[in-house]
Amino acid sequence: MKIINDYCQHTMFKDLVLIGGGHSHAIALKMFGMKPLPGVRLTLITANQKTAYSGMLPGHIAGFYTHDECHIDLKPLANFAQANLYIDRVVALDLENNKVLCANGLAVDFDVLSIDIGSTPARVSVSGAAEYTIAAKPVSQLLEHWYELIAAVGKNPQEAIRIAIAGGGAGGVELALAMQSHLHQILHQNQQPIQNLEIHLFQRNIQLMPNYHQSVRHQLQQILTERGIKLYLGENVCNIAPKNSKETRETFEIKCNSGLRVECNKIFWVTQASAPEWLKIAGLGTDEQGFILVEDTLQSQTHPQVFASGDIATMLNYPRPKAGVFAVRQGKPLFNNLQRIILGKSLKPYKPQQQYLSLIGTGDGKAIATKGIFTLPPHKLLWHYKDCIDRRFMKRFRFE
């Protein structure tokens, strides 16, 4: 109550604008609904009304969760937080006049701005990638292509299909296992051989999942091999082009720097993350990949009225991998510091954890658990534990 009473002494109204419906912003919005600040005009600008929870997305692709079970509906969440909701795509920032410019011509004023828009896989450096591949993000577009694919396989299950995934990090590995699991299920239901499906996984690093301990990498490489997923380690994709084929399915040729050539029907791109150009154009301080550099307070290094969290942010003092676990943990400290800056109070630093529990689904109702140097092999109980954690998280955003 003290924070609210202090604020009531201020007569000035403040505009707090949130760009993006990422995990950190979802948590901050829920907390603003529970602890509102009088006199604050809260606005959320997001390209999509529903935002995917990354922890459940592979399970959805594998067929374990429905679309609604793994998506946060931002409309009731914004209503709960008493926030204005604009479904629009941000195209520019005017940091001199504190305005957010949107694709549909909307210009939104702000006193304090927070950005949590995630990231997208970098494709521009590979010839043909932007034209002929399906990026893992934005998730809405990935799922649109995925739904079309499973419908096509269900309609013509007797026809062979070859899928490629570029990127052998945790996202690419989980995607490969989840897709294989769901498509195998469709083939079984239609009494077709699972050999009708080929999955090719390309990783430019000589190691799978280089950000993880060797024990995790070894187990998942073994699982991928046992399930017949073709691994290409140390292979850098350099060109993708359509190929004339007698097949009814569209076919593309993937070419690697080594000279390796592989033909596939669908290519999913899950490589190194990238950020939109408008952040750098606006003058925000960014790292070499274009992500917003933030202090320990999640405040922009160059513009104190701007905050950033989740994948779009790079903490100067605590660089971490682009993973949903960090975005979730940043939600509460982001909320606290947004309140504090509006109240004119000093901000509090946040230090992310160095080691964290990672639960990696293997697409078959099991999961691997890893933290630091400790790893537990795939087990149904670990998947059940992960499922409970994820469902508990999503329950926070259900408004009946």
C-alpha positions as MATLAB code, in Angstrom:
seq = 'MKIINDYCQHTMFKDLVLIGGGHSHAIALKMFGMKPLPGVRLTLITANQKTAYSGMLPGHIAGFYTHDECHIDLKPLANFAQANLYIDRVVALDLENNKVLCANGLAVDFDVLSIDIGSTPARVSVSGAAEYTIAAKPVSQLLEHWYELIAAVGKNPQEAIRIAIAGGGAGGVELALAMQSHLHQILHQNQQPIQNLEIHLFQRNIQLMPNYHQSVRHQLQQILTERGIKLYLGENVCNIAPKNSKETRETFEIKCNSGLRVECNKIFWVTQASAPEWLKIAGLGTDEQGFILVEDTLQSQTHPQVFASGDIATMLNYPRPKAGVFAVRQGKPLFNNLQRIILGKSLKPYKPQQQYLSLIGTGDGKAIATKGIFTLPPHKLLWHYKDCIDRRFMKRFRFE';
ca = [
       0.000    0.000    0.000;
       2.915    2.359    0.700;
       3.924    2.456   -3.007;
       0.368    3.374   -4.037;
       0.009    6.026   -1.313;
       3.324    7.579   -2.352;
       2.179    7.686   -5.936;
      -1.142    9.334   -5.128;
       0.822   12.419   -4.083;
       1.966   12.831   -7.720;
      -0.497   14.668   -9.946;
       1.104   13.717  -13.267;
      -0.335   10.869  -15.342;
       2.089    8.452  -16.958;
       1.802    6.408  -20.142;
       3.400    2.983  -19.846;
       3.526    1.127  -23.174;
       4.448   -2.539  -23.572;
       5.490   -3.788  -27.019;
       5.058   -7.537  -27.419;
       3.192  -10.242  -25.545;
       6.207  -12.288  -24.490;
       6.531  -14.250  -21.253;
       7.938  -11.326  -19.225;
       5.161   -8.981  -20.322;
       2.466  -11.574  -19.655;
       3.700  -11.888  -16.064;
       4.069   -8.108  -15.664;
       0.512   -7.556  -16.951;
      -0.867  -10.100  -14.503;
       0.973   -8.313  -11.675;
      -0.283   -4.887  -12.807;
      -3.798   -6.301  -12.650;
      -3.171   -7.488   -9.102;
      -1.308   -4.333   -8.010;
      -2.465   -1.447  -10.206;
      -0.920    2.023  -10.003;
      -3.527    4.836  -10.058;
      -2.929    7.348  -12.828;
      -0.954    4.989  -15.053;
      -2.298    4.498  -18.565;
      -1.186    1.033  -19.562;
      -1.066   -0.020  -23.225;
      -0.079   -3.314  -24.847;
       0.837   -3.402  -28.553;
       1.187   -6.893  -29.999;
       1.107   -8.393  -33.485;
      -0.997  -11.349  -32.276;
      -3.783  -11.624  -29.725;
      -2.584  -15.053  -28.652;
       1.014  -15.704  -27.682;
       2.553  -19.174  -27.522;
       4.148  -20.447  -24.322;
       7.482  -21.850  -25.498;
       7.577  -24.555  -22.827;
       4.520  -26.285  -24.301;
       5.026  -25.588  -27.997;
       6.956  -28.811  -28.808;
       4.267  -30.759  -26.932;
       1.604  -29.078  -29.074;
       3.461  -29.994  -32.268;
       3.778  -33.578  -30.990;
      -0.001  -33.617  -30.475;
      -0.091  -33.603  -26.652;
      -1.664  -30.143  -26.211;
      -4.357  -28.208  -28.037;
      -3.682  -24.757  -29.452;
      -5.528  -23.042  -26.594;
      -3.729  -25.066  -23.932;
      -0.344  -23.674  -24.994;
      -1.351  -20.100  -25.869;
      -1.979  -17.097  -23.630;
      -4.949  -15.028  -24.780;
      -3.748  -11.452  -24.309;
      -7.204   -9.860  -24.571;
      -8.574  -11.075  -21.206;
      -5.123  -10.538  -19.684;
      -5.091   -6.911  -20.896;
      -8.629   -6.455  -19.564;
      -7.525   -7.792  -16.182;
      -4.613   -5.333  -16.152;
      -6.941   -2.515  -17.334;
      -4.645   -2.024  -20.323;
      -5.497   -0.741  -23.789;
      -4.818   -3.479  -26.335;
      -3.713   -2.731  -29.901;
      -3.285   -5.671  -32.272;
      -0.707   -4.158  -34.582;
       2.898   -4.553  -35.705;
       5.451   -2.004  -34.532;
       7.608   -0.700  -37.394;
       9.561    2.161  -35.781;
      10.345    4.060  -32.605;
      10.708    7.824  -32.259;
      12.795    8.058  -29.101;
      13.177   11.836  -29.296;
       9.426   12.349  -29.034;
       8.677    9.082  -27.188;
       6.346    7.595  -29.789;
       5.739    4.041  -31.000;
       4.857    3.855  -34.711;
       2.748    0.957  -35.965;
       2.141   -0.614  -39.370;
      -1.481    0.567  -39.530;
      -0.506    4.206  -38.977;
      -1.092    4.263  -35.239;
       1.306    6.447  -33.192;
       1.305    5.744  -29.447;
       2.865    8.157  -26.935;
       4.773    6.836  -23.958;
       6.610    8.024  -20.877;
       8.032    4.584  -20.163;
       8.409    1.835  -22.756;
       9.053   -1.881  -22.344;
       9.932   -4.255  -25.204;
       9.444   -8.036  -25.098;
       9.000   -9.182  -28.695;
      11.150  -12.312  -28.716;
      13.424  -13.030  -31.669;
      13.316  -14.613  -35.106;
      15.781  -17.024  -36.757;
      18.392  -15.290  -38.930;
      17.854  -16.280  -42.582;
      19.129  -13.371  -44.690;
      22.714  -14.661  -44.916;
      21.704  -17.912  -46.660;
      20.656  -17.727  -50.303;
      17.056  -18.897  -50.728;
      16.360  -19.305  -47.006;
      13.975  -16.360  -46.704;
      12.007  -17.489  -49.785;
      11.869  -21.250  -49.320;
      12.057  -22.038  -45.601;
       9.634  -21.826  -42.684;
      11.016  -19.888  -39.737;
      10.395  -21.217  -36.217;
       9.283  -17.709  -35.244;
       6.906  -16.009  -35.311;
       5.174  -19.055  -33.869;
       1.816  -18.205  -35.458;
       3.323  -18.606  -38.940;
       5.201  -21.774  -37.969;
       1.968  -23.348  -36.737;
       0.042  -22.277  -39.824;
       2.543  -24.204  -41.993;
       2.599  -27.127  -39.552;
      -1.193  -27.503  -39.599;
      -1.119  -27.473  -43.415;
       1.597  -30.143  -43.387;
      -0.185  -32.569  -41.061;
      -3.391  -32.096  -43.049;
      -1.525  -32.893  -46.283;
       0.094  -35.997  -44.786;
      -3.258  -37.133  -43.422;
      -4.819  -36.707  -46.862;
      -2.039  -38.520  -48.753;
      -0.277  -40.704  -46.157;
       1.002  -43.114  -48.809;
       3.170  -40.390  -50.337;
       6.751  -40.090  -49.043;
       7.744  -36.817  -47.389;
      11.158  -35.454  -46.447;
      11.487  -32.701  -43.853;
      14.622  -30.718  -43.092;
      15.366  -28.726  -39.952;
      18.240  -26.252  -40.013;
      19.557  -25.671  -36.510;
      20.761  -28.253  -33.998;
      20.177  -26.333  -30.797;
      17.555  -27.369  -28.233;
      14.768  -25.822  -30.345;
      15.719  -27.715  -33.486;
      16.171  -31.013  -31.662;
      12.819  -30.773  -29.845;
      11.105  -29.742  -33.081;
      12.544  -32.744  -34.964;
      11.431  -35.217  -32.291;
       7.987  -33.636  -31.895;
       7.296  -33.510  -35.638;
       8.421  -37.089  -36.130;
       6.218  -38.296  -33.268;
       3.066  -36.630  -34.624;
       3.655  -37.629  -38.246;
       4.436  -41.225  -37.274;
       1.124  -41.288  -35.424;
      -0.699  -40.145  -38.594;
       1.084  -42.808  -40.661;
       0.207  -45.536  -38.113;
      -3.442  -44.473  -38.102;
      -3.501  -44.782  -41.876;
      -1.624  -48.111  -41.840;
       1.309  -46.648  -43.757;
       4.991  -47.455  -43.085;
       6.898  -44.914  -41.006;
       9.604  -45.125  -43.684;
       7.383  -42.771  -45.699;
       8.816  -40.014  -43.500;
      12.405  -38.769  -43.509;
      13.693  -36.036  -41.181;
      17.054  -34.377  -41.789;
      18.652  -32.217  -39.084;
      21.476  -29.843  -40.054;
      23.823  -28.369  -37.465;
      26.722  -26.126  -38.494;
      28.520  -26.778  -35.209;
      30.297  -30.122  -34.904;
      28.360  -30.627  -31.677;
      24.627  -30.879  -31.173;
      23.185  -28.368  -28.669;
      26.536  -26.662  -27.930;
      25.105  -24.658  -24.997;
      24.400  -27.858  -23.043;
      26.561  -30.277  -21.089;
      28.152  -33.174  -22.951;
      25.900  -35.700  -21.173;
      22.770  -34.056  -22.623;
      24.261  -33.806  -26.097;
      25.277  -37.469  -26.041;
      21.839  -38.695  -24.946;
      19.909  -36.647  -27.482;
      22.254  -37.531  -30.318;
      21.720  -41.184  -29.453;
      17.929  -40.737  -29.375;
      17.880  -38.928  -32.736;
      20.025  -41.655  -34.314;
      17.933  -44.496  -32.854;
      14.766  -42.911  -34.233;
      16.191  -42.646  -37.712;
      16.548  -38.857  -37.846;
      19.443  -38.126  -40.202;
      22.033  -35.902  -38.522;
      24.447  -33.656  -40.389;
      26.890  -32.232  -37.844;
      29.425  -29.616  -38.903;
      27.363  -28.892  -42.034;
      26.678  -25.245  -42.813;
      23.687  -24.703  -45.130;
      24.673  -22.122  -47.759;
      21.993  -22.353  -50.445;
      18.379  -23.476  -50.855;
      16.677  -23.673  -54.247;
      13.524  -25.229  -55.709;
      14.114  -28.369  -57.713;
      12.193  -29.741  -60.657;
      10.772  -33.056  -59.560;
       8.293  -35.649  -60.721;
       6.929  -35.810  -57.168;
       3.588  -34.160  -56.469;
       5.058  -32.529  -53.369;
       7.164  -29.398  -53.813;
      10.875  -30.231  -53.610;
      13.904  -28.137  -52.636;
      17.611  -28.812  -52.732;
      19.691  -27.927  -49.680;
      23.345  -27.268  -50.389;
      26.053  -27.072  -47.721;
      29.518  -25.506  -47.832;
      31.027  -29.005  -47.844;
      29.277  -29.796  -51.130;
      26.625  -31.968  -49.474;
      23.269  -31.803  -51.263;
      19.985  -33.069  -49.811;
      16.491  -32.896  -51.322;
      13.532  -32.135  -49.030;
       9.881  -31.129  -49.312;
       9.667  -28.830  -46.280;
      12.472  -26.906  -44.558;
      12.120  -25.448  -41.074;
      14.615  -22.794  -39.987;
      15.612  -22.846  -36.293;
      19.047  -21.224  -36.444;
      20.687  -18.375  -34.544;
      18.247  -15.718  -33.336;
      18.032  -12.229  -34.846;
      16.332   -8.935  -33.994;
      14.283   -6.497  -36.135;
      16.154   -3.621  -37.760;
      13.882   -0.915  -36.345;
      15.462   -1.291  -32.917;
      18.916   -0.281  -34.158;
      17.488    2.365  -36.515;
      15.743    3.957  -33.527;
      19.147    4.514  -31.922;
      18.854    2.007  -29.101;
      22.129    0.515  -27.936;
      22.335   -3.052  -29.231;
      24.803   -5.917  -29.347;
      26.318   -7.240  -32.601;
      23.175   -9.285  -33.337;
      20.889   -6.271  -32.850;
      19.482   -7.204  -29.416;
      18.845   -4.393  -26.940;
      21.642   -3.996  -24.393;
      20.208   -3.650  -20.893;
      21.625   -2.975  -17.464;
      20.990   -5.249  -14.454;
      17.725   -3.307  -13.965;
      16.512   -4.411  -17.466;
      16.793   -0.746  -18.469;
      18.288    0.216  -21.846;
      21.960    1.124  -21.695;
      21.325    4.200  -23.868;
      17.723    5.252  -23.182;
      16.581    5.201  -19.532;
      12.900    5.441  -20.505;
      13.143    2.075  -22.321;
      13.203   -1.403  -20.788;
      13.641   -4.753  -22.513;
      13.337   -8.393  -21.470;
      13.193  -11.902  -22.886;
      14.991  -12.910  -26.081;
      15.107   -9.356  -27.451;
      17.333   -8.219  -24.574;
      20.999   -8.877  -23.840;
      22.056   -8.260  -20.254;
      25.424   -6.498  -20.294;
      26.725   -8.129  -17.128;
      24.960  -11.483  -17.378;
      24.782  -12.750  -20.975;
      22.578  -15.831  -21.165;
      21.247  -18.092  -23.951;
      17.967  -17.094  -25.611;
      15.695  -19.367  -23.562;
      12.153  -19.022  -22.233;
      13.241  -19.794  -18.667;
      15.032  -16.438  -18.454;
      12.081  -14.505  -19.877;
       9.792  -16.052  -17.249;
      12.190  -15.186  -14.413;
      12.493  -11.581  -15.646;
       8.745  -10.950  -15.390;
       8.625  -10.003  -11.702;
      11.780   -7.817  -11.597;
      10.587   -6.078  -14.773;
       7.225   -5.326  -13.156;
       8.901   -4.033  -10.001;
      11.248   -1.711  -11.888;
       8.502   -0.402  -14.176;
       6.564    0.546  -11.055;
       9.632    2.057   -9.423;
      10.614    4.242  -12.381;
       7.048    5.560  -12.635;
       7.164    6.390   -8.917;
      10.542    8.073   -9.264;
      12.220    5.472   -7.065;
      15.647    3.904   -7.543;
      15.618    0.706   -9.573;
      16.622   -2.701   -8.229;
      19.182   -4.898  -10.010;
      18.305   -8.388  -11.131;
      20.823  -11.223  -11.394;
      19.699  -14.208  -13.485;
      20.520  -17.693  -12.306;
      23.663  -19.256  -13.748;
      22.440  -22.840  -13.591;
      18.834  -23.781  -14.225;
      16.762  -26.912  -14.587;
      16.056  -27.745  -18.209;
      13.366  -30.285  -19.093;
      13.635  -31.355  -22.719;
      10.771  -33.327  -24.246;
      11.692  -36.256  -26.454;
       8.392  -36.335  -28.365;
       7.210  -39.654  -26.915;
       5.748  -38.658  -23.557;
       9.156  -38.612  -21.887;
      11.621  -35.867  -20.987;
      15.283  -35.428  -20.121;
      16.180  -33.344  -17.061;
      19.465  -31.459  -16.873;
      21.023  -28.878  -14.577;
      24.687  -27.991  -14.775;
      26.666  -31.223  -15.082;
      23.775  -33.414  -13.887;
      21.506  -35.138  -16.395;
      18.701  -37.651  -15.995;
      17.802  -39.869  -18.991;
      14.357  -39.769  -20.666;
      11.524  -40.860  -18.373;
       7.740  -40.553  -18.256;
       7.880  -39.135  -14.714;
      10.095  -36.287  -15.917;
       7.575  -35.489  -18.658;
       4.798  -35.571  -16.045;
       6.810  -33.166  -13.880;
       7.385  -30.839  -16.849;
       3.695  -31.063  -17.777;
       2.673  -30.075  -14.234;
       5.050  -27.081  -14.228;
       3.828  -25.886  -17.631;
       0.140  -26.300  -16.834;
       0.594  -24.477  -13.529;
       2.261  -21.586  -15.351;
      -0.529  -21.356  -17.923;
      -3.211  -21.506  -15.229;
      -2.059  -18.042  -14.099;
      -3.438  -16.596  -17.331;
      -6.843  -18.257  -17.413;
      -9.684  -15.821  -16.803;
     -13.054  -17.522  -16.550;
];
